[in-house]
């Protein structure tokens, strides 16, 4: 699974990536005392799964992502949803220092939802610190394990089938594992933040279409199965997981926060 969220993958990402339960937004609002005049940056925003719910809690939310296609889909969703206080910027973690000229030291929070594993997090945390207002800070939000790395029979069947198709085992946890969380905690502390953590747990039941769509959302455009081969690929996945239905998924959302005094 590789970075390359563009083209057709963008729509799969929009349709099949998990959203966030209200408790996650409540926790973010409480941690950083978010108010109606605050500005929040959602870095690596994708198609806006976290950006758009945040818009209802603050004055302005800025969604920033290195993919033009992802931003275009996020902007379209904002328009369709009547969200008028979202701004969209093309860029990544290395562009963060340039934001100082726009926001000064007035950012209330920066959220990073399931995207920090693509970034140089120690450099990023240090670069963000001068941009925050008192009580502001950064929140690393990991939204459950990848579907193919869970502890269930259907997930194990999915993992084996994908590994056989890709030609290599799937082990990369995308920053969702405890070892990654510990690295992020240490980096936040070393950058001078007051570090905190909490979790939100929920359960969901997926359809086979949702599982396949989520798999497609994690592929780069050039590694998607060709259109003519897609039906056979999907049949192969369905045959592997079908004996293990229903596809119940326990999800743990982890919020790792670093707050400035």
WOHULIN-V32694 format. One record per residue. N is the residue number from 0. RES is the residue in one letter. OMEGA is omega in radians with two decimals (999 if undefined). D_LAST is the distance of its C-alpha to the last C-alpha in Angstrom with 2 decimals. Layout:
BEGIN
[[N/RES/OMEGA/D_LAST] [N/RES/OMEGA/D_LAST]]
END
This chain:
BEGIN
[[0/X/-3.00/38.36] [1/X/3.12/37.04] [2/X/3.14/34.89] [3/X/-3.01/37.04] [4/X/-3.12/36.11] [5/X/3.09/38.66] [6/X/-3.07/41.93] [7/X/3.14/43.13] [8/X/-3.12/40.21] [9/X/-3.12/37.95] [10/X/3.05/39.89] [11/X/3.13/39.88] [12/X/-3.13/36.10] [13/X/-3.03/35.83] [14/X/-2.90/38.30] [15/X/3.05/37.60] [16/X/-3.12/33.95] [17/X/2.92/32.20] [18/X/-3.08/30.15] [19/X/3.11/27.23] [20/X/-3.10/27.79] [21/X/-3.12/26.15] [22/X/3.12/24.11] [23/X/3.10/22.10] [24/X/3.09/21.31] [25/X/-3.12/20.51] [26/X/3.11/18.02] [27/X/-3.14/16.24] [28/X/-3.14/16.32] [29/X/-3.08/14.97] [30/X/-3.06/12.09] [31/X/3.13/10.71] [32/X/-3.08/12.53] [33/X/-3.11/14.92] [34/X/-3.02/17.33] [35/X/3.10/20.53] [36/X/-3.09/19.34] [37/X/3.02/16.72] [38/X/3.12/17.57] [39/X/3.06/17.25] [40/X/3.02/18.80] [41/X/-3.02/20.89] [42/X/-3.01/21.73] [43/X/-2.91/25.11] [44/X/-3.10/25.90] [45/X/3.13/29.55] [46/X/2.96/31.56] [47/X/-3.12/28.67] [48/X/3.09/28.58] [49/X/-3.10/24.85] [50/X/-3.01/24.59] [51/X/3.02/27.12] [52/X/3.11/25.92] [53/X/-3.08/22.42] [54/X/-3.12/24.23] [55/X/-3.05/25.09] [56/X/-2.97/21.51] [57/X/3.11/20.21] [58/X/-3.14/21.74] [59/X/3.01/22.23] [60/X/-3.13/22.01] [61/X/3.06/22.86] [62/X/-3.08/24.82] [63/X/-3.09/25.25] [64/X/3.13/27.85] [65/X/-3.12/30.34] [66/X/3.09/33.29] [67/X/-3.11/35.08] [68/X/3.12/36.94] [69/X/3.13/33.89] [70/X/3.12/32.39] [71/X/3.13/35.78] [72/X/3.10/35.99] [73/X/3.14/32.50] [74/X/3.11/33.47] [75/X/3.13/36.75] [76/X/3.10/35.17] [77/X/3.13/32.84] [78/X/3.14/35.96] [79/X/-3.09/37.91] [80/X/-3.13/35.21] [81/X/3.11/34.82] [82/X/-3.05/31.18] [83/X/-3.10/30.90] [84/X/3.08/27.18] [85/X/3.10/26.88] [86/X/-3.04/27.08] [87/X/-3.11/28.31] [88/X/3.05/27.76] [89/X/3.14/29.75] [90/X/-3.14/27.69] [91/X/-3.04/25.88] [92/X/-3.13/23.00] [93/X/3.11/24.60] [94/X/-3.06/24.47] [95/X/-3.12/20.70] [96/X/-3.14/20.36] [97/X/-3.14/22.90] [98/X/-3.14/20.77] [99/X/3.13/18.76] [100/X/-3.14/21.85] [101/X/-3.00/21.79] [102/X/-3.09/18.26] [103/X/3.09/16.71] [104/X/-3.02/12.93] [105/X/3.11/13.51] [106/X/3.07/13.39] [107/X/-3.10/12.06] [108/X/2.93/12.87] [109/X/3.08/15.30] [110/X/3.11/17.68] [111/X/-3.05/20.18] [112/X/3.08/23.01] [113/X/-3.12/25.50] [114/X/-3.02/25.41] [115/X/-3.14/23.15] [116/X/3.06/26.28] [117/X/-2.94/27.64] [118/X/3.01/24.76] [119/X/-2.93/23.69] [120/X/3.11/20.42] [121/X/3.11/19.18] [122/X/3.14/19.87] [123/X/-3.10/18.42] [124/X/3.12/14.98] [125/X/-3.12/14.80] [126/X/-3.11/16.28] [127/X/-2.94/13.93] [128/X/-3.13/10.61] [129/X/-3.05/11.59] [130/X/-3.00/12.69] [131/X/2.92/9.69] [132/X/3.07/8.87] [133/X/-3.13/5.66] [134/X/3.12/5.42] [135/X/3.11/7.84] [136/X/-3.06/9.06] [137/X/3.10/12.41] [138/X/3.05/14.95] [139/X/-3.03/18.06] [140/X/3.08/20.79] [141/X/-2.92/24.10] [142/X/3.09/26.87] [143/X/3.12/29.40] [144/X/2.97/31.78] [145/X/-3.07/34.24] [146/X/-3.07/37.40] [147/X/3.13/39.46] [148/X/-3.09/37.34] [149/X/-3.09/37.39] [150/X/3.10/39.27] [151/X/-3.11/42.16] [152/X/-3.12/45.73] [153/X/3.11/45.35] [154/X/3.10/42.33] [155/X/3.11/44.27] [156/X/3.09/47.24] [157/X/-3.13/45.15] [158/X/-3.11/43.63] [159/X/-3.12/47.10] [160/X/3.12/48.59] [161/X/3.12/45.88] [162/X/3.12/46.09] [163/X/-3.14/49.84] [164/X/-3.11/49.59] [165/X/-3.13/46.98] [166/X/3.08/48.69] [167/X/-3.14/45.72] [168/X/3.10/43.62] [169/X/-3.10/40.41] [170/X/-3.05/37.67] [171/X/-3.03/34.59] [172/X/3.07/31.94] [173/X/3.09/29.89] [174/X/-3.08/26.59] [175/X/-3.04/27.18] [176/X/-3.08/28.10] [177/X/3.12/26.22] [178/X/3.09/26.69] [179/X/3.12/24.88] [180/X/-3.14/22.01] [181/X/3.07/21.77] [182/X/3.13/21.78] [183/X/3.11/18.95] [184/X/-3.13/16.88] [185/X/3.14/17.68] [186/X/3.09/16.93] [187/X/3.13/13.42] [188/X/3.14/12.80] [189/X/3.11/14.68] [190/X/3.04/12.66] [191/X/3.12/9.49] [192/X/2.92/7.95] [193/X/-2.96/7.63] [194/X/3.06/11.10] [195/X/3.13/13.06] [196/X/2.99/16.55] [197/X/-3.13/19.16] [198/X/3.03/22.63] [199/X/-3.10/24.97] [200/X/3.01/28.67] [201/X/3.14/31.64] [202/X/3.07/35.20] [203/X/3.05/37.27] [204/X/-3.05/40.82] [205/X/2.94/41.62] [206/X/3.09/44.88] [207/X/3.08/46.48] [208/X/3.14/45.93] [209/X/3.11/42.17] [210/X/-3.13/42.15] [211/X/3.11/44.19] [212/X/3.11/42.12] [213/X/3.07/38.93] [214/X/3.13/40.71] [215/X/-3.10/41.72] [216/X/-3.10/38.18] [217/X/3.14/37.12] [218/X/2.98/39.95] [219/X/-3.07/40.16] [220/X/-3.08/42.75] [221/X/3.08/45.21] [222/X/3.00/45.08] [223/X/3.04/45.77] [224/X/3.09/49.24] [225/X/-3.07/51.77] [226/X/-3.11/52.76] [227/X/-3.13/56.21] [228/X/-2.99/54.91] [229/X/-3.12/52.17] [230/X/3.13/54.36] [231/X/3.12/55.55] [232/X/-3.13/52.06] [233/X/3.09/50.87] [234/X/3.13/53.96] [235/X/3.11/53.22] [236/X/-3.13/49.69] [237/X/-3.14/51.00] [238/X/-3.12/53.78] [239/X/-3.02/51.36] [240/X/-3.02/48.97] [241/X/3.13/51.46] [242/X/-3.03/52.79] [243/X/3.10/49.31] [244/X/0.06/48.55] [245/X/-3.06/46.83] [246/X/-3.12/43.73] [247/X/-3.08/41.11] [248/X/2.97/37.59] [249/X/-3.08/34.83] [250/X/3.02/31.48] [251/X/3.03/28.15] [252/X/3.13/25.15] [253/X/3.07/22.19] [254/X/3.06/18.63] [255/X/-3.01/16.44] [256/X/3.01/12.82] [257/X/-3.04/9.95] [258/X/3.05/6.54] [259/X/-3.09/3.79] [260/X/999/0.00]]
END
